[in-house]
């Protein structure tokens, strides 16, 4: 219990710092804006309640908003991601596949499952974020382009982070 709590606190702080200091300041072009802080919500344990997911999603989204100067955009998009997470897990997984598994990680669920799970949630998160940022239906083409490109790049970066910080089995 405490091990998971400490791991989540460290992950929360590290992802917020990486998002605000690194990925918000790297120029990937006009249409690519990677979001790595969502990895925090993606990797939360399966048994977390929906309320806990929403609170944790709001907290990390708001933390990024405070340091990025984007009032509520990240919080809204991440709460939506946290809301959809149980449904996406249910959509991509049979109940029998979850038995004995605690976390939605590449190690426990497999790379293919994680890629589908992560890309679906990233697409929804980025769509909400960019739509709220533009706040216009006239820019739908640009919003969809930004959503697609940012989600693909974000997924690649998330997989890189996962494999770089994967615990070494002894």
TORSE-451527 format. One line per field, with one value per atom (N, C-alpha, C, O): y, z negated, x negated; atom name; residue number from 1; residue in one letter. Coordinates in nm, 3 decimals, decimal comma. Layout:
N
y [Y_...]
z [Z_...]
x [X_...]
name [CA_...]
resi [NUM_...]
resn [A_...]
% end
This chain:
170
y [-0,119_0,000_0,126_0,213_0,134_0,251_0,258_0,366_0,141_0,136_0,196_0,273_0,160_0,214_0,363_0,438_0,406_0,549_0,630_0,734_0,583_0,655_0,656_0,758_0,542_0,534_0,632_0,698_0,642_0,735_0,880_0,963_0,913_1,051_1,089_1,198_1,000_1,026_1,038_1,127_0,948_0,952_1,083_1,144_1,125_1,250_1,368_1,444_1,381_1,494_1,488_1,589_1,370_1,356_1,387_1,454_1,340_1,365_1,511_1,565_1,575_1,718_1,797_1,886_1,766_1,837_1,812_1,906_1,687_1,657_1,731_1,784_1,734_1,801_1,951_2,009_2,013_2,159_2,209_2,307_2,143_2,192_2,142_2,209_2,024_1,967_1,974_2,045_1,902_1,883_2,005_2,021_2,092_2,217_2,317_2,416_2,292_2,386_2,335_2,405_2,214_2,161_2,193_2,169_2,246_2,278_2,158_2,125_2,094_1,981_2,025_1,940_2,152_2,202_2,259_2,254_2,311_2,377_2,281_2,321_2,157_2,066_1,950_1,862_1,949_1,839_1,894_1,973_1,851_1,893_1,768_1,731_1,703_1,579_1,602_1,700_1,508_1,511_1,383_1,274_1,399_1,281_1,265_1,156_1,372_1,365_1,273_1,227_1,244_1,154_1,011_0,931_0,980_0,848_0,818_0,703_0,923_0,905_0,838_0,741_0,887_0,830_0,694_0,603_0,681_0,554_0,438_0,325_0,466_0,359_0,338_0,257_0,409_0,389_0,248_0,190_0,192_0,054_0,033_0,125_-0,090_-0,126_-0,104_-0,064_-0,130_-0,129_0,010_0,023_0,114_0,250_0,278_0,241_0,341_0,377_0,486_0,555_0,501_0,605_0,744_0,832_0,762_0,892_0,921_1,033_0,821_0,839_0,871_0,954_0,805_0,834_0,979_1,049_1,024_1,162_1,264_1,365_1,237_1,328_1,332_1,440_1,215_1,211_1,276_1,346_1,254_1,318_1,470_1,542_1,516_1,660_1,719_1,824_1,651_1,703_1,715_1,818_1,612_1,623_1,721_1,794_1,724_1,822_1,964_2,052_1,987_2,121_2,160_2,276_2,065_2,094_2,140_2,237_2,072_2,112_2,248_2,333_2,270_2,399_2,514_2,620_2,494_2,600_2,641_2,760_2,543_2,574_2,609_2,665_2,576_2,603_2,727_2,774_2,779_2,896_2,864_2,948_2,744_2,703_2,676_2,562_2,779_2,768_2,665_2,694_2,548_2,445_2,354_2,255_2,383_2,300_2,158_2,061_2,147_2,015_1,943_1,822_2,015_1,953_1,896_1,784_1,972_1,925_1,802_1,703_1,809_1,697_1,572_1,460_1,591_1,476_1,416_1,295_1,498_1,444_1,361_1,255_1,409_1,332_1,200_1,096_1,203_1,081_0,985_0,866_1,037_0,953_0,896_0,783_0,973_0,927_0,811_0,713_0,822_0,720_0,595_0,489_0,607_0,498_0,365_0,265_0,357_0,227_0,170_0,048_0,256_0,209_0,157_0,057_0,225_0,179_0,047_-0,042_0,034_-0,094_-0,204_-0,314_-0,175_-0,273_-0,308_-0,422_-0,210_-0,230_-0,313_-0,391_-0,297_-0,362_-0,490_-0,557_-0,525_-0,636_-0,721_-0,669_-0,851_-0,939_-0,944_-0,927_-0,966_-0,971_-1,078_-1,059_-1,189_-1,299_-1,258_-1,311_-1,163_-1,118_-1,031_-1,013_-0,977_-0,889_-0,964_-0,907_-1,091_-1,168_-1,179_-1,222_-1,141_-1,149_-1,034_-1,034_-0,938_-0,824_-0,699_-0,677_-0,617_-0,499_-0,368_-0,271_-0,363_-0,237_-0,253_-0,359_-0,148_-0,154_-0,118_-0,015_-0,204_-0,178_-0,270_-0,369_-0,236_-0,320_-0,457_-0,559_-0,459_-0,583_-0,676_-0,796_-0,623_-0,707_-0,739_-0,849_-0,644_-0,662_-0,688_-0,732_-0,661_-0,680_-0,550_-0,458_-0,544_-0,423_-0,389_-0,274_-0,489_-0,463_-0,406_-0,308_-0,464_-0,414_-0,271_-0,184_-0,247_-0,115_-0,009_0,102_-0,040_0,056_0,093_0,211_-0,006_0,023_0,106_0,207_0,065_0,134_0,279_0,371_0,298_0,431_0,521_0,639_0,469_0,555_0,599_0,713_0,512_0,553_0,666_0,766_0,650_0,753_0,882_0,991_0,870_0,989_1,064_1,187_0,992_1,057_1,136_1,251_1,075_1,146_1,266_1,374_1,245_1,353_1,471_1,585_1,442_1,549_1,616_1,737_1,541_1,601_1,703_1,814_1,665_1,758_1,879_1,992_1,854_1,964_2,064_2,184_2,015_2,105_2,171_2,284_2,101_2,161_2,275_2,381_2,253_2,360_2,476_2,592_2,445_2,550_2,637_2,759_2,574_2,648_2,707_2,818_2,636_2,675_2,721_2,822_2,643_2,676_2,551_2,471_2,535_2,423_2,450_2,357_2,576_2,614_2,556_2,535_2,531_2,480_2,328_2,274_2,259_2,115_2,038_1,946_2,074_2,005_2,017_1,919_2,138_2,158_2,087_2,032_2,089_2,021_1,871_1,811_1,812_1,668_1,635_1,533_1,721_1,701_1,709_1,623_1,811_1,825_1,706_1,654_1,662_1,549_1,423_1,353_1,394_1,273_1,276_1,182_1,384_1,392_1,395_1,326_1,471_1,479_1,346_1,308_1,274_1,144_1,042_0,966_1,040_0,944_0,973_0,882_1,100_1,136_1,111_1,063_1,145_1,121_0,973_0,936_0,888_0,744_0,694_0,615_0,740_0,699_0,744_0,668_0,865_0,915_0,838_0,806_0,809_0,732_0,594_0,547_0,528_0,396_0,405_0,318_0,510_0,531_0,550_0,491_0,631_0,653_0,522_0,490_0,446_0,319_0,225_0,162_0,214_0,122_0,175_0,096_0,306_0,362_0,344_0,322_0,353_0,347_0,216_0,206_0,115_-0,016_-0,079_-0,083_-0,128_-0,191_-0,315_-0,394_-0,329_-0,444_-0,561_-0,550_-0,674_-0,793_-0,863_-0,879_-0,905_-0,971_-1,120_-1,193]
z [0,000_0,000_0,000_0,085_-0,097_-0,105_0,012_0,060_0,058_0,173_0,296_0,370_0,318_0,431_0,414_0,511_0,294_0,268_0,295_0,361_0,246_0,267_0,416_0,470_0,483_0,627_0,704_0,797_0,666_0,735_0,708_0,798_0,589_0,558_0,639_0,696_0,643_0,722_0,870_0,938_0,920_1,061_1,092_1,196_1,002_1,018_1,033_1,129_0,940_0,941_1,064_1,131_1,094_1,208_1,341_1,427_1,359_1,484_1,500_1,611_1,391_1,399_1,435_1,521_1,371_1,401_1,546_1,617_1,592_1,730_1,829_1,929_1,799_1,890_1,897_2,005_1,780_1,773_1,817_1,891_1,773_1,802_1,933_1,993_1,978_2,099_2,217_2,314_2,209_2,326_2,364_2,481_2,271_2,306_2,371_2,429_2,362_2,415_2,537_2,590_2,581_2,699_2,819_2,816_2,922_3,043_3,135_3,207_3,134_3,222_3,348_3,429_3,367_3,479_3,429_3,310_3,522_3,484_3,444_3,372_3,489_3,467_3,373_3,355_3,313_3,224_3,085_3,065_2,990_2,851_2,762_2,719_2,735_2,657_2,513_2,448_2,466_2,328_2,260_2,289_2,170_2,101_1,961_1,904_1,905_1,768_1,755_1,645_1,867_1,861_1,826_1,786_1,839_1,800_1,654_1,617_1,573_1,432_1,420_1,345_1,491_1,485_1,554_1,508_1,664_1,736_1,651_1,666_1,563_1,485_1,345_1,269_1,311_1,179_1,168_1,269_1,048_1,031_1,080_1,081_1,122_1,170_1,063_1,094_0,937_0,832_0,785_0,701_0,836_0,794_0,832_0,941_0,742_0,769_0,875_0,902_0,934_1,035_0,974_1,038_0,852_0,786_0,766_0,788_0,724_0,703_0,834_0,836_0,942_1,073_1,113_1,162_1,093_1,130_1,047_1,100_0,918_0,830_0,871_0,884_0,892_0,933_1,069_1,090_1,161_1,292_1,281_1,347_1,197_1,177_1,115_1,158_1,015_0,946_1,039_1,038_1,118_1,206_1,320_1,360_1,371_1,475_1,424_1,494_1,304_1,245_1,214_1,231_1,170_1,144_1,272_1,270_1,382_1,510_1,553_1,603_1,532_1,566_1,489_1,546_1,363_1,279_1,331_1,338_1,368_1,412_1,561_1,605_1,638_1,782_1,821_1,934_1,730_1,763_1,855_1,934_1,845_1,923_1,828_1,785_1,794_1,687_1,714_1,784_1,658_1,661_1,782_1,782_1,885_2,006_1,978_2,012_1,915_1,884_1,782_1,792_1,683_1,581_1,644_1,613_1,731_1,795_1,882_1,875_1,963_2,052_1,973_2,012_1,865_1,787_1,704_1,683_1,656_1,588_1,687_1,652_1,809_1,911_1,938_1,950_1,948_1,965_1,849_1,870_1,726_1,608_1,606_1,561_1,654_1,663_1,762_1,735_1,876_1,979_1,951_2,005_1,866_1,843_1,809_1,871_1,714_1,685_1,805_1,824_1,885_2,002_2,110_2,176_2,128_2,226_2,181_2,263_2,052_2,000_2,024_2,066_1,996_2,020_2,167_2,202_2,253_2,398_2,454_2,547_2,398_2,453_2,379_2,419_2,273_2,189_2,146_2,114_2,146_2,086_1,935_1,891_1,859_1,713_1,670_1,573_1,740_1,704_1,726_1,660_1,818_1,843_1,729_1,716_1,646_1,536_1,407_1,314_1,401_1,278_1,245_1,328_1,124_1,077_1,125_1,101_1,193_1,242_1,167_1,141_1,132_1,050_1,126_1,092_1,227_1,295_1,446_1,500_1,515_1,662_1,725_1,790_1,704_1,755_1,872_1,895_1,944_2,053_1,999_2,062_1,883_1,823_1,789_1,816_1,729_1,686_1,797_1,800_1,889_1,988_2,130_2,216_2,153_2,287_2,366_2,342_2,459_2,537_2,627_2,633_2,695_2,787_2,712_2,758_2,599_2,522_2,475_2,486_2,425_2,373_2,483_2,458_2,602_2,712_2,748_2,766_2,758_2,790_2,678_2,705_2,555_2,437_2,433_2,415_2,448_2,437_2,553_2,532_2,676_2,790_2,787_2,822_2,744_2,733_2,632_2,658_2,516_2,413_2,454_2,427_2,519_2,566_2,671_2,669_2,763_2,864_2,801_2,838_2,704_2,638_2,558_2,563_2,484_2,405_2,493_2,466_2,599_2,687_2,763_2,785_2,802_2,869_2,778_2,821_2,654_2,559_2,535_2,536_2,515_2,489_2,604_2,583_2,725_2,840_2,877_2,926_2,853_2,881_2,783_2,823_2,656_2,558_2,584_2,565_2,628_2,657_2,775_2,769_2,881_2,999_2,976_3,023_2,907_2,875_2,999_2,998_3,107_3,232_3,316_3,330_3,373_3,463_3,600_3,678_3,630_3,759_3,776_3,889_3,668_3,673_3,655_3,616_3,685_3,661_3,733_3,675_3,855_3,929_3,859_3,845_3,814_3,742_3,607_3,564_3,541_3,412_3,429_3,350_3,531_3,555_3,594_3,551_3,675_3,712_3,590_3,571_3,508_3,385_3,293_3,234_3,281_3,195_3,241_3,160_3,369_3,423_3,409_3,357_3,455_3,449_3,306_3,274_3,220_3,080_3,008_2,925_3,041_2,976_3,017_2,934_3,144_3,193_3,130_3,081_3,133_3,074_2,923_2,867_2,857_2,713_2,681_2,586_2,760_2,737_2,750_2,668_2,852_2,871_2,753_2,706_2,706_2,592_2,465_2,385_2,445_2,327_2,327_2,224_2,443_2,450_2,422_2,356_2,472_2,443_2,292_2,235_2,230_2,085_2,009_1,917_2,050_1,982_1,991_1,891_2,109_2,124_2,061_2,018_2,055_1,989_1,839_1,776_1,780_1,635_1,588_1,474_1,674_1,638_1,533_1,550_1,423_1,321_1,375_1,450_1,336_1,377_1,286_1,164_1,348_1,270_1,230_1,309_1,105_1,051_1,054_1,014]
x [-0,083_0,000_-0,087_-0,071_-0,180_-0,266_-0,363_-0,396_-0,408_-0,497_-0,429_-0,490_-0,302_-0,225_-0,203_-0,212_-0,173_-0,151_-0,277_-0,271_-0,390_-0,518_-0,552_-0,594_-0,534_-0,561_-0,473_-0,520_-0,345_-0,254_-0,289_-0,276_-0,331_-0,371_-0,495_-0,501_-0,592_-0,714_-0,680_-0,730_-0,595_-0,555_-0,481_-0,504_-0,393_-0,318_-0,413_-0,403_-0,504_-0,600_-0,690_-0,711_-0,743_-0,834_-0,764_-0,822_-0,642_-0,571_-0,531_-0,536_-0,491_-0,458_-0,583_-0,578_-0,694_-0,821_-0,862_-0,900_-0,854_-0,890_-0,800_-0,847_-0,670_-0,576_-0,604_-0,613_-0,616_-0,627_-0,765_-0,775_-0,869_-1,003_-1,062_-1,146_-1,019_-1,079_-0,982_-1,007_-0,872_-0,787_-0,706_-0,670_-0,675_-0,607_-0,702_-0,658_-0,833_-0,932_-1,008_-1,094_-0,977_-1,043_-0,954_-0,833_-1,014_-0,939_-0,926_-1,021_-0,811_-0,785_-0,712_-0,672_-0,693_-0,615_-0,484_-0,453_-0,407_-0,282_-0,171_-0,079_-0,178_-0,067_-0,097_-0,013_-0,214_-0,250_-0,280_-0,373_-0,199_-0,213_-0,204_-0,095_-0,318_-0,312_-0,266_-0,303_-0,187_-0,141_-0,189_-0,140_-0,284_-0,338_-0,280_-0,284_-0,226_-0,176_-0,056_-0,025_0,014_0,129_0,088_0,172_-0,039_-0,089_-0,056_-0,036_-0,050_-0,014_0,123_0,137_0,222_0,357_0,361_0,430_0,288_0,289_0,237_0,283_0,140_0,076_0,134_0,081_0,241_0,301_0,358_0,398_0,362_0,409_0,552_0,633_0,581_0,714_0,821_0,933_0,786_0,887_0,928_1,017_0,864_0,901_1,047_1,092_1,118_1,258_1,264_1,166_1,383_1,401_1,379_1,322_1,426_1,406_1,258_1,213_1,183_1,039_0,967_0,876_1,009_0,950_0,977_0,887_1,100_1,136_1,059_1,013_1,044_0,969_0,823_0,764_0,763_0,622_0,601_0,502_0,694_0,686_0,695_0,621_0,786_0,799_0,672_0,625_0,618_0,500_0,379_0,311_0,353_0,236_0,262_0,171_0,384_0,416_0,405_0,354_0,452_0,445_0,300_0,262_0,221_0,080_0,010_-0,066_0,036_-0,022_0,034_-0,040_0,163_0,224_0,161_0,135_0,136_0,079_-0,058_-0,089_-0,140_-0,276_-0,285_-0,386_-0,181_-0,184_-0,105_-0,116_-0,025_0,056_0,172_0,214_0,224_0,340_0,456_0,476_0,531_0,631_0,741_0,839_0,724_0,827_0,827_0,900_0,749_0,751_0,702_0,769_0,587_0,532_0,619_0,640_0,669_0,754_0,881_0,920_0,945_1,068_1,041_1,115_0,938_0,906_0,865_0,899_0,793_0,746_0,859_0,862_0,952_1,070_1,152_1,204_1,165_1,237_1,165_1,230_1,032_0,954_0,979_1,000_0,976_0,997_1,140_1,161_1,236_1,374_1,386_1,456_1,318_1,327_1,244_1,273_1,143_1,049_1,116_1,081_1,210_1,272_1,348_1,350_1,409_1,482_1,388_1,417_1,275_1,176_1,115_1,092_1,088_1,037_1,139_1,104_1,266_1,371_1,388_1,418_1,368_1,380_1,265_1,285_1,147_1,028_0,987_0,891_1,060_1,017_1,136_1,243_1,117_1,217_1,192_1,078_1,295_1,283_1,183_1,109_1,180_1,088_0,941_0,852_0,917_0,780_0,727_0,606_0,816_0,774_0,744_0,688_0,781_0,761_0,613_0,532_0,579_0,442_0,354_0,233_0,413_0,335_0,378_0,496_0,279_0,306_0,295_0,363_0,210_0,180_0,192_0,161_0,237_0,244_0,110_0,096_0,013_-0,122_-0,154_-0,085_-0,259_-0,306_-0,347_-0,320_-0,411_-0,458_-0,342_-0,350_-0,235_-0,124_-0,025_0,031_-0,002_0,103_0,052_0,128_-0,074_-0,130_-0,136_-0,057_-0,229_-0,251_-0,132_-0,090_-0,078_0,033_0,153_0,212_0,189_0,302_0,273_0,360_0,154_0,122_0,127_0,174_0,079_0,080_0,224_0,254_0,313_0,454_0,517_0,583_0,497_0,550_0,500_0,579_0,371_0,312_0,352_0,383_0,353_0,384_0,530_0,560_0,621_0,761_0,777_0,845_0,715_0,726_0,655_0,704_0,540_0,469_0,552_0,558_0,614_0,697_0,811_0,836_0,881_0,990_0,938_0,996_0,830_0,772_0,733_0,769_0,659_0,611_0,724_0,720_0,825_0,940_1,009_1,040_1,032_1,095_1,004_1,051_0,876_0,783_0,780_0,797_0,758_0,744_0,877_0,879_0,988_1,118_1,145_1,193_1,116_1,133_1,038_1,074_0,917_0,820_0,866_0,857_0,915_0,960_1,098_1,127_1,183_1,320_1,396_1,467_1,379_1,446_1,464_1,371_1,581_1,607_1,547_1,526_1,519_1,461_1,321_1,276_1,254_1,117_1,111_1,008_1,221_1,229_1,118_1,061_1,086_0,979_0,846_0,773_0,813_0,686_0,687_0,585_0,802_0,814_0,790_0,717_0,850_0,832_0,688_0,634_0,625_0,486_0,394_0,308_0,414_0,335_0,356_0,261_0,482_0,515_0,443_0,382_0,450_0,388_0,236_0,177_0,174_0,027_-0,024_-0,121_0,040_-0,003_0,015_-0,068_0,121_0,145_0,041_-0,008_0,006_-0,094_-0,230_-0,297_-0,271_-0,401_-0,400_-0,499_-0,290_-0,279_-0,292_-0,361_-0,227_-0,235_-0,378_-0,425_-0,449_-0,588_-0,675_-0,760_-0,654_-0,731_-0,695_-0,783_-0,566_-0,525_-0,588_-0,635_-0,589_-0,653_-0,802_-0,858_-0,866_-1,008_-1,030_-1,122_-0,948_-0,958_-0,937_-1,012_-0,835_-0,806_-0,926_-0,963_-0,985_-1,098_-1,227_-1,311_-1,243_-1,361_-1,357_-1,461_-1,237_-1,224_-1,163_-1,115_-1,164_-1,111_-1,201_-1,323_-1,142_-1,227_-1,297_-1,239_-1,421_-1,503_-1,469_-1,477_-1,432_-1,400_-1,528_-1,621_-1,532_-1,652_-1,636_-1,726]
name [N_CA_C_O_N_CA_C_O_N_CA_C_O_N_CA_C_O_N_CA_C_O_N_CA_C_O_N_CA_C_O_N_CA_C_O_N_CA_C_O_N_CA_C_O_N_CA_C_O_N_CA_C_O_N_CA_C_O_N_CA_C_O_N_CA_C_O_N_CA_C_O_N_CA_C_O_N_CA_C_O_N_CA_C_O_N_CA_C_O_N_CA_C_O_N_CA_C_O_N_CA_C_O_N_CA_C_O_N_CA_C_O_N_CA_C_O_N_CA_C_O_N_CA_C_O_N_CA_C_O_N_CA_C_O_N_CA_C_O_N_CA_C_O_N_CA_C_O_N_CA_C_O_N_CA_C_O_N_CA_C_O_N_CA_C_O_N_CA_C_O_N_CA_C_O_N_CA_C_O_N_CA_C_O_N_CA_C_O_N_CA_C_O_N_CA_C_O_N_CA_C_O_N_CA_C_O_N_CA_C_O_N_CA_C_O_N_CA_C_O_N_CA_C_O_N_CA_C_O_N_CA_C_O_N_CA_C_O_N_CA_C_O_N_CA_C_O_N_CA_C_O_N_CA_C_O_N_CA_C_O_N_CA_C_O_N_CA_C_O_N_CA_C_O_N_CA_C_O_N_CA_C_O_N_CA_C_O_N_CA_C_O_N_CA_C_O_N_CA_C_O_N_CA_C_O_N_CA_C_O_N_CA_C_O_N_CA_C_O_N_CA_C_O_N_CA_C_O_N_CA_C_O_N_CA_C_O_N_CA_C_O_N_CA_C_O_N_CA_C_O_N_CA_C_O_N_CA_C_O_N_CA_C_O_N_CA_C_O_N_CA_C_O_N_CA_C_O_N_CA_C_O_N_CA_C_O_N_CA_C_O_N_CA_C_O_N_CA_C_O_N_CA_C_O_N_CA_C_O_N_CA_C_O_N_CA_C_O_N_CA_C_O_N_CA_C_O_N_CA_C_O_N_CA_C_O_N_CA_C_O_N_CA_C_O_N_CA_C_O_N_CA_C_O_N_CA_C_O_N_CA_C_O_N_CA_C_O_N_CA_C_O_N_CA_C_O_N_CA_C_O_N_CA_C_O_N_CA_C_O_N_CA_C_O_N_CA_C_O_N_CA_C_O_N_CA_C_O_N_CA_C_O_N_CA_C_O_N_CA_C_O_N_CA_C_O_N_CA_C_O_N_CA_C_O_N_CA_C_O_N_CA_C_O_N_CA_C_O_N_CA_C_O_N_CA_C_O_N_CA_C_O_N_CA_C_O_N_CA_C_O_N_CA_C_O_N_CA_C_O_N_CA_C_O_N_CA_C_O_N_CA_C_O_N_CA_C_O_N_CA_C_O_N_CA_C_O_N_CA_C_O_N_CA_C_O_N_CA_C_O_N_CA_C_O_N_CA_C_O_N_CA_C_O_N_CA_C_O_N_CA_C_O_N_CA_C_O_N_CA_C_O_N_CA_C_O_N_CA_C_O_N_CA_C_O_N_CA_C_O_N_CA_C_O_N_CA_C_O_N_CA_C_O_N_CA_C_O_N_CA_C_O_N_CA_C_O_N_CA_C_O_N_CA_C_O_N_CA_C_O_N_CA_C_O_N_CA_C_O_N_CA_C_O_N_CA_C_O_N_CA_C_O_N_CA_C_O_N_CA_C_O_N_CA_C_O_N_CA_C_O_N_CA_C_O_N_CA_C_O_N_CA_C_O]
resi [1_1_1_1_2_2_2_2_3_3_3_3_4_4_4_4_5_5_5_5_6_6_6_6_7_7_7_7_8_8_8_8_9_9_9_9_10_10_10_10_11_11_11_11_12_12_12_12_13_13_13_13_14_14_14_14_15_15_15_15_16_16_16_16_17_17_17_17_18_18_18_18_19_19_19_19_20_20_20_20_21_21_21_21_22_22_22_22_23_23_23_23_24_24_24_24_25_25_25_25_26_26_26_26_27_27_27_27_28_28_28_28_29_29_29_29_30_30_30_30_31_31_31_31_32_32_32_32_33_33_33_33_34_34_34_34_35_35_35_35_36_36_36_36_37_37_37_37_38_38_38_38_39_39_39_39_40_40_40_40_41_41_41_41_42_42_42_42_43_43_43_43_44_44_44_44_45_45_45_45_46_46_46_46_47_47_47_47_48_48_48_48_49_49_49_49_50_50_50_50_51_51_51_51_52_52_52_52_53_53_53_53_54_54_54_54_55_55_55_55_56_56_56_56_57_57_57_57_58_58_58_58_59_59_59_59_60_60_60_60_61_61_61_61_62_62_62_62_63_63_63_63_64_64_64_64_65_65_65_65_66_66_66_66_67_67_67_67_68_68_68_68_69_69_69_69_70_70_70_70_71_71_71_71_72_72_72_72_73_73_73_73_74_74_74_74_75_75_75_75_76_76_76_76_77_77_77_77_78_78_78_78_79_79_79_79_80_80_80_80_81_81_81_81_82_82_82_82_83_83_83_83_84_84_84_84_85_85_85_85_86_86_86_86_87_87_87_87_88_88_88_88_89_89_89_89_90_90_90_90_91_91_91_91_92_92_92_92_93_93_93_93_94_94_94_94_95_95_95_95_96_96_96_96_97_97_97_97_98_98_98_98_99_99_99_99_100_100_100_100_101_101_101_101_102_102_102_102_103_103_103_103_104_104_104_104_105_105_105_105_106_106_106_106_107_107_107_107_108_108_108_108_109_109_109_109_110_110_110_110_111_111_111_111_112_112_112_112_113_113_113_113_114_114_114_114_115_115_115_115_116_116_116_116_117_117_117_117_118_118_118_118_119_119_119_119_120_120_120_120_121_121_121_121_122_122_122_122_123_123_123_123_124_124_124_124_125_125_125_125_126_126_126_126_127_127_127_127_128_128_128_128_129_129_129_129_130_130_130_130_131_131_131_131_132_132_132_132_133_133_133_133_134_134_134_134_135_135_135_135_136_136_136_136_137_137_137_137_138_138_138_138_139_139_139_139_140_140_140_140_141_141_141_141_142_142_142_142_143_143_143_143_144_144_144_144_145_145_145_145_146_146_146_146_147_147_147_147_148_148_148_148_149_149_149_149_150_150_150_150_151_151_151_151_152_152_152_152_153_153_153_153_154_154_154_154_155_155_155_155_156_156_156_156_157_157_157_157_158_158_158_158_159_159_159_159_160_160_160_160_161_161_161_161_162_162_162_162_163_163_163_163_164_164_164_164_165_165_165_165_166_166_166_166_167_167_167_167_168_168_168_168_169_169_169_169_170_170_170_170]
resn [X_X_X_X_X_X_X_X_X_X_X_X_X_X_X_X_X_X_X_X_X_X_X_X_X_X_X_X_X_X_X_X_X_X_X_X_X_X_X_X_X_X_X_X_X_X_X_X_X_X_X_X_X_X_X_X_X_X_X_X_X_X_X_X_X_X_X_X_X_X_X_X_X_X_X_X_X_X_X_X_X_X_X_X_X_X_X_X_X_X_X_X_X_X_X_X_X_X_X_X_X_X_X_X_X_X_X_X_X_X_X_X_X_X_X_X_X_X_X_X_X_X_X_X_X_X_X_X_X_X_X_X_X_X_X_X_X_X_X_X_X_X_X_X_X_X_X_X_X_X_X_X_X_X_X_X_X_X_X_X_X_X_X_X_X_X_X_X_X_X_X_X_X_X_X_X_X_X_X_X_X_X_X_X_X_X_X_X_X_X_X_X_X_X_X_X_X_X_X_X_X_X_X_X_X_X_X_X_X_X_X_X_X_X_X_X_X_X_X_X_X_X_X_X_X_X_X_X_X_X_X_X_X_X_X_X_X_X_X_X_X_X_X_X_X_X_X_X_X_X_X_X_X_X_X_X_X_X_X_X_X_X_X_X_X_X_X_X_X_X_X_X_X_X_X_X_X_X_X_X_X_X_X_X_X_X_X_X_X_X_X_X_X_X_X_X_X_X_X_X_X_X_X_X_X_X_X_X_X_X_X_X_X_X_X_X_X_X_X_X_X_X_X_X_X_X_X_X_X_X_X_X_X_X_X_X_X_X_X_X_X_X_X_X_X_X_X_X_X_X_X_X_X_X_X_X_X_X_X_X_X_X_X_X_X_X_X_X_X_X_X_X_X_X_X_X_X_X_X_X_X_X_X_X_X_X_X_X_X_X_X_X_X_X_X_X_X_X_X_X_X_X_X_X_X_X_X_X_X_X_X_X_X_X_X_X_X_X_X_X_X_X_X_X_X_X_X_X_X_X_X_X_X_X_X_X_X_X_X_X_X_X_X_X_X_X_X_X_X_X_X_X_X_X_X_X_X_X_X_X_X_X_X_X_X_X_X_X_X_X_X_X_X_X_X_X_X_X_X_X_X_X_X_X_X_X_X_X_X_X_X_X_X_X_X_X_X_X_X_X_X_X_X_X_X_X_X_X_X_X_X_X_X_X_X_X_X_X_X_X_X_X_X_X_X_X_X_X_X_X_X_X_X_X_X_X_X_X_X_X_X_X_X_X_X_X_X_X_X_X_X_X_X_X_X_X_X_X_X_X_X_X_X_X_X_X_X_X_X_X_X_X_X_X_X_X_X_X_X_X_X_X_X_X_X_X_X_X_X_X_X_X_X_X_X_X_X_X_X_X_X_X_X_X_X_X_X_X_X_X_X_X_X_X_X_X_X_X_X_X_X_X_X_X_X_X_X_X_X_X_X_X_X_X_X_X_X_X_X_X_X_X_X_X_X_X_X_X_X_X_X_X_X_X_X_X_X_X_X_X_X_X_X_X_X_X_X_X_X_X_X_X_X_X_X_X_X_X_X_X]
% end
